[in-house]
């Protein structure tokens, strides 16, 4: 890593707001839900002025934003909603990990959403951020997705507690939907792991290790994404002081405690899958080592068997004029018989020792 050196007296200017993600081709769209226990209003492809006109202080309001390309629009909306510029910068900077903080009576929660891609070999990563204020929640998605489709249906049909609770409960539902994506991703990768484990037990092709290593990297990434989420949810779960996280009702801390428990289960599953991958790679290397040992043992036995008869053949191949039995009538057959006897004796000895 290159170390940055700052000159004495250098003036550091604030970093301008800039979207750092890859979905720069996705236009920014906004939708608004205004709901109470008795009614709900839904607005699609709405403008900032229309949002401000329809937001109700006596109702719960959910602004969902797809696409972070239009930085000026997001900045303007944030200013109109009194969202601190620091939070806006964190929303646009997708290189950050999971974050949880409360600033100016605004709760900010940023999380990585992960799903398998269509080819199921890789995973799709998207940062989703939430800004929670009294009676208002704003969700920022890098692109249009169906993560919260079932939540929208709950709002429309008044199913469950979502319209009976405040906006912090809606935050819980959306975080729960994102955590479910982790389950989907892990289940999908576990199917691939089962195949890799089966193949590693029957093949000697080293390319299987490349696949195992790729999956190991994916699970390490999943772990890095889940651990800070677990810690953030634990922070919410254990808050007892009234002056912290005022945007969340004390009665709803239990729901975030459930999410914390889910992240623990996810981490246990990830650790188990990493252990399975390690076992598969160890089994492959052990099998390869065993096969190599078998080959070396066979070559050693062959070398040991041929060593004495090669020695005998070498002696009688020296062609000296005076050598014992050089002119014997049956010397050739006697030497061959001696060689055969030595070979059979050594093979029987090796067999008795169970060397092969």
C-alpha positions as CSV (number, residue, x, y, z in Angstrom):
1,X,0.0,0.0,0.0
2,X,1.4,3.4,-1.0
3,X,1.8,5.8,1.9
4,X,0.4,9.3,1.3
5,X,2.7,12.2,2.3
6,X,1.3,15.6,3.0
7,X,3.3,18.8,2.7
8,X,3.4,21.1,5.7
9,X,0.7,23.8,5.4
10,X,-1.2,22.0,2.7
11,X,-4.9,22.9,2.6
12,X,-7.2,20.0,2.3
13,X,-10.5,20.8,0.6
14,X,-13.7,18.7,1.2
15,X,-14.2,15.9,-1.2
16,X,-17.0,16.7,-3.7
17,X,-20.0,14.4,-3.7
18,X,-19.4,11.6,-6.3
19,X,-21.0,8.2,-6.9
20,X,-18.2,5.7,-6.8
21,X,-20.1,2.6,-7.9
22,X,-20.3,0.7,-11.3
23,X,-23.9,1.2,-12.1
24,X,-23.4,4.6,-13.8
25,X,-25.8,3.6,-16.6
26,X,-28.8,3.4,-14.2
27,X,-31.0,6.5,-14.1
28,X,-32.1,7.9,-10.8
29,X,-35.8,7.2,-10.1
30,X,-37.8,7.9,-7.0
31,X,-41.0,6.5,-5.5
32,X,-43.0,7.4,-2.4
33,X,-45.2,5.5,0.0
34,X,-47.3,7.5,2.5
35,X,-49.1,5.2,4.8
36,X,-51.0,4.8,8.1
37,X,-52.8,1.9,9.6
38,X,-56.0,2.8,7.6
39,X,-54.7,3.9,4.2
40,X,-51.7,4.0,1.9
41,X,-50.8,6.3,-1.0
42,X,-48.2,5.3,-3.6
43,X,-46.4,7.6,-6.0
44,X,-44.2,6.3,-8.9
45,X,-41.5,8.3,-10.7
46,X,-42.0,11.3,-8.5
47,X,-40.0,14.5,-8.4
48,X,-38.5,16.3,-5.4
49,X,-41.3,18.9,-5.4
50,X,-44.0,16.3,-5.5
51,X,-42.3,14.4,-2.7
52,X,-42.3,17.5,-0.5
53,X,-45.9,18.2,-1.4
54,X,-47.1,14.7,-0.5
55,X,-45.1,13.9,2.6
56,X,-47.3,13.9,5.6
57,X,-46.1,14.6,9.1
58,X,-48.9,12.6,10.6
59,X,-48.1,9.5,8.5
60,X,-45.2,7.2,7.8
61,X,-43.3,8.0,4.7
62,X,-41.0,5.8,2.6
63,X,-38.9,7.3,-0.2
64,X,-37.2,4.7,-2.3
65,X,-34.5,5.8,-4.7
66,X,-33.2,3.6,-7.5
67,X,-29.9,4.6,-9.1
68,X,-27.3,6.9,-7.6
69,X,-26.1,8.4,-11.0
70,X,-27.9,11.8,-10.5
71,X,-25.8,13.2,-7.7
72,X,-27.3,16.6,-7.9
73,X,-30.8,15.3,-7.4
74,X,-29.8,13.2,-4.4
75,X,-27.9,16.2,-2.9
76,X,-30.9,18.5,-3.4
77,X,-33.4,16.0,-1.9
78,X,-31.1,15.5,1.0
79,X,-30.8,19.2,1.7
80,X,-34.6,19.6,1.5
81,X,-35.0,16.7,4.0
82,X,-32.2,18.0,6.3
83,X,-30.0,15.1,5.8
84,X,-26.4,15.8,6.7
85,X,-23.9,16.1,3.9
86,X,-21.6,13.6,5.6
87,X,-24.4,11.0,5.3
88,X,-24.9,11.8,1.7
89,X,-21.2,11.3,1.0
90,X,-21.4,7.9,2.6
91,X,-24.5,6.9,0.6
92,X,-22.6,7.7,-2.7
93,X,-19.3,6.1,-1.6
94,X,-19.9,2.4,-2.1
95,X,-16.4,1.5,-1.2
96,X,-17.3,1.7,2.5
97,X,-18.4,-1.3,4.5
98,X,-21.5,-1.7,6.7
99,X,-22.0,1.5,8.7
100,X,-24.3,2.5,11.5
101,X,-24.4,6.0,13.0
102,X,-26.8,8.6,14.3
103,X,-26.3,12.2,13.3
104,X,-28.6,15.1,14.0
105,X,-31.5,12.9,14.9
106,X,-31.0,10.9,11.7
107,X,-30.1,7.3,11.8
108,X,-27.8,6.1,8.9
109,X,-27.5,2.4,8.1
110,X,-25.4,1.2,5.1
111,X,-25.3,-2.5,4.1
112,X,-24.0,-4.7,1.3
113,X,-26.7,-6.7,-0.5
114,X,-25.4,-9.9,-2.1
115,X,-27.1,-12.2,-4.6
116,X,-25.9,-14.9,-7.0
117,X,-25.7,-13.9,-10.7
118,X,-27.6,-15.6,-13.5
119,X,-24.7,-17.9,-14.3
120,X,-24.5,-18.7,-10.6
121,X,-20.7,-18.8,-10.7
122,X,-20.3,-15.3,-9.3
123,X,-22.2,-13.0,-6.9
124,X,-23.7,-9.6,-7.5
125,X,-22.9,-6.9,-4.9
126,X,-24.9,-3.8,-4.3
127,X,-24.7,-1.2,-1.5
128,X,-28.1,-0.2,0.0
129,X,-28.3,2.7,2.4
130,X,-31.1,3.8,4.7
131,X,-31.7,7.2,6.3
132,X,-34.2,7.0,9.2
133,X,-35.9,10.1,10.7
134,X,-39.0,10.7,12.7
135,X,-41.9,9.4,10.4
136,X,-39.6,9.1,7.4
137,X,-37.2,6.5,5.9
138,X,-35.2,7.0,2.7
139,X,-33.7,3.9,1.0
140,X,-31.0,4.3,-1.6
141,X,-30.4,1.4,-4.1
142,X,-27.7,1.4,-6.7
143,X,-30.1,-0.1,-9.3
144,X,-33.6,-1.3,-9.6
145,X,-34.2,-4.6,-7.9
146,X,-36.9,-6.8,-6.4
147,X,-35.5,-6.9,-2.9
148,X,-38.5,-5.1,-1.3
149,X,-41.3,-6.2,-3.6
150,X,-43.0,-8.3,-0.9
151,X,-42.7,-5.3,1.5
152,X,-44.5,-3.1,-1.0
153,X,-47.3,-5.7,-1.2
154,X,-47.6,-5.8,2.5
155,X,-48.1,-2.0,2.5
156,X,-50.7,-2.2,-0.2
157,X,-52.6,-5.1,1.3
158,X,-52.1,-4.1,5.0
159,X,-50.5,-7.4,5.7
160,X,-48.7,-8.0,9.0
161,X,-47.6,-5.2,11.3
162,X,-45.9,-2.8,8.8
163,X,-48.7,-0.3,8.6
164,X,-49.4,-0.5,12.3
165,X,-45.8,0.3,13.2
166,X,-43.6,3.3,12.6
167,X,-40.8,3.7,10.0
168,X,-38.2,1.9,12.2
169,X,-40.2,-1.3,11.7
170,X,-40.1,-0.8,8.0
171,X,-36.3,-0.5,8.3
172,X,-36.3,-3.8,10.1
173,X,-38.3,-5.5,7.3
174,X,-35.9,-4.2,4.6
175,X,-32.8,-5.3,6.5
176,X,-34.4,-8.7,7.0
177,X,-35.0,-8.9,3.2
178,X,-31.4,-8.1,2.6
179,X,-30.2,-10.7,5.1
180,X,-32.4,-13.2,3.4
181,X,-30.3,-12.6,0.2
182,X,-27.3,-13.8,2.1
183,X,-29.1,-17.0,2.8
184,X,-30.0,-17.4,-0.8
185,X,-26.4,-16.7,-1.9
186,X,-25.0,-19.2,0.6
187,X,-27.5,-21.9,-0.3
188,X,-26.6,-21.4,-3.9
189,X,-22.9,-21.6,-3.3
190,X,-23.3,-24.7,-1.1
191,X,-24.8,-26.6,-4.0
192,X,-21.6,-25.8,-5.9
193,X,-19.5,-26.8,-2.9
194,X,-21.2,-30.2,-2.8
195,X,-20.3,-30.8,-6.4
196,X,-16.7,-29.7,-5.8
197,X,-16.3,-32.0,-2.8
198,X,-17.6,-34.9,-4.9
199,X,-15.3,-34.2,-7.8
200,X,-12.3,-33.7,-5.6
201,X,-12.7,-37.3,-4.4
202,X,-12.6,-38.7,-7.9
203,X,-10.3,-36.5,-10.0
204,X,-6.6,-35.8,-10.2
205,X,-7.1,-32.7,-12.3
206,X,-5.5,-29.8,-10.4
207,X,-8.0,-27.4,-12.0
208,X,-10.4,-28.4,-9.2
209,X,-8.2,-26.5,-6.8
210,X,-8.8,-23.3,-8.8
211,X,-12.6,-23.7,-8.3
212,X,-12.2,-24.5,-4.6
213,X,-10.0,-21.4,-4.2
214,X,-12.6,-19.2,-6.0
215,X,-15.3,-20.4,-3.7
216,X,-13.1,-19.9,-0.7
217,X,-12.6,-16.2,-1.7
218,X,-16.4,-15.8,-2.1
219,X,-17.0,-17.1,1.4
220,X,-14.3,-15.0,2.9
221,X,-15.9,-11.9,1.3
222,X,-19.3,-13.0,2.7
223,X,-17.8,-13.2,6.1
224,X,-16.2,-9.8,5.8
225,X,-19.7,-8.4,4.9
226,X,-21.6,-10.2,7.6
227,X,-19.3,-9.5,10.6
228,X,-19.7,-5.7,10.6
229,X,-23.5,-6.1,10.1
230,X,-23.6,-8.5,13.1
231,X,-21.7,-5.9,15.2
232,X,-24.0,-3.1,14.0
233,X,-27.1,-5.0,14.9
234,X,-25.6,-6.0,18.2
235,X,-25.2,-2.3,19.0
236,X,-28.9,-1.7,18.3
237,X,-29.9,-4.8,20.2
238,X,-28.0,-3.8,23.4
239,X,-29.0,-0.1,23.5
240,X,-30.7,0.8,26.7
241,X,-30.1,4.5,27.0
242,X,-32.9,6.8,25.9
243,X,-30.5,9.3,24.3
244,X,-29.2,6.8,21.7
245,X,-30.9,5.8,18.5
246,X,-34.0,8.0,19.1
247,X,-35.2,7.0,15.7
248,X,-35.9,3.5,16.9
249,X,-38.7,2.7,19.4
250,X,-37.5,0.7,22.4
251,X,-40.3,-1.9,21.7
252,X,-38.7,-2.6,18.3
253,X,-35.2,-3.4,19.6
254,X,-36.4,-7.0,19.8
255,X,-36.8,-7.2,16.1
256,X,-33.3,-6.0,15.5
257,X,-32.2,-8.6,18.0
258,X,-33.7,-11.3,15.7
259,X,-31.7,-9.9,12.8
260,X,-28.6,-10.1,15.0
261,X,-29.3,-13.8,15.7
262,X,-29.7,-14.4,11.9
263,X,-26.3,-12.9,11.2
264,X,-24.8,-15.2,13.9
265,X,-26.4,-18.2,12.1
266,X,-25.0,-16.9,8.8
267,X,-21.5,-16.7,10.1
268,X,-21.8,-20.2,11.5
269,X,-22.8,-21.5,8.1
270,X,-20.0,-19.6,6.4
271,X,-17.5,-21.0,8.8
272,X,-18.8,-24.5,8.2
273,X,-18.6,-24.0,4.4
274,X,-15.1,-22.7,4.7
275,X,-14.2,-25.7,6.7
276,X,-15.8,-28.0,4.1
277,X,-13.7,-26.3,1.4
278,X,-10.6,-26.7,3.4
279,X,-11.4,-30.4,3.9
280,X,-12.0,-30.9,0.2
281,X,-8.6,-29.3,-0.7
282,X,-6.8,-31.3,2.0
283,X,-8.4,-34.5,0.8
284,X,-7.4,-33.7,-2.8
285,X,-3.8,-33.1,-1.7
286,X,-3.8,-36.1,0.5
287,X,-5.1,-38.3,-2.4
288,X,-2.5,-36.9,-4.7
289,X,0.3,-37.5,-2.2
290,X,-1.0,-41.0,-1.6
291,X,-0.9,-41.7,-5.3
292,X,2.6,-40.3,-5.6
293,X,3.7,-42.5,-2.7
294,X,2.2,-45.5,-4.4
295,X,4.1,-44.7,-7.6
296,X,7.3,-44.1,-5.7
297,X,6.8,-47.4,-3.8
298,X,6.3,-49.3,-7.1
299,X,9.4,-47.7,-8.6
300,X,11.4,-48.5,-5.5
301,X,10.4,-52.1,-5.5
302,X,11.2,-52.4,-9.2
303,X,14.6,-50.8,-8.6
304,X,15.3,-53.0,-5.7
305,X,14.4,-56.2,-7.7
306,X,16.6,-55.3,-10.6
307,X,19.5,-54.0,-8.6
308,X,21.1,-57.5,-7.7
309,X,20.5,-59.0,-11.2
310,X,21.9,-55.8,-12.8
311,X,24.9,-56.3,-10.5
312,X,25.3,-59.9,-11.7
313,X,24.9,-58.9,-15.3
314,X,27.4,-56.1,-14.9
315,X,30.0,-58.5,-13.5
316,X,29.7,-61.0,-16.4
317,X,29.7,-58.2,-18.9
318,X,33.2,-57.1,-18.1
319,X,34.6,-59.5,-20.7
320,X,37.9,-60.3,-18.9
321,X,39.7,-63.3,-20.4
322,X,39.9,-65.3,-17.2
323,X,36.6,-65.3,-15.3
324,X,35.1,-68.2,-13.2
325,X,32.5,-70.2,-15.1
326,X,33.0,-68.1,-18.2
327,X,33.4,-71.2,-20.4
328,X,31.0,-73.4,-18.4
329,X,28.7,-75.3,-20.6
330,X,25.5,-74.4,-18.7
331,X,26.8,-71.1,-17.1
332,X,24.3,-69.0,-19.0
333,X,21.3,-70.9,-17.7
334,X,22.7,-71.1,-14.2
335,X,23.1,-67.3,-14.0
336,X,19.6,-66.8,-15.4
337,X,18.2,-69.2,-12.8
338,X,20.1,-67.5,-10.1
339,X,18.7,-64.1,-11.2
340,X,15.1,-65.6,-11.3
341,X,15.6,-67.1,-7.8
342,X,16.8,-63.7,-6.4
343,X,13.8,-61.9,-8.0
344,X,11.3,-64.4,-6.6
345,X,12.9,-64.4,-3.2
346,X,12.8,-60.6,-3.0
347,X,9.2,-60.4,-4.2
348,X,8.1,-63.0,-1.6
349,X,9.9,-61.0,1.1
350,X,8.3,-57.8,0.1
351,X,4.9,-59.5,0.0
352,X,5.4,-60.9,3.5
353,X,6.3,-57.4,4.7
354,X,3.1,-56.1,3.0
355,X,5.1,-53.6,1.1
356,X,2.8,-54.0,-1.9
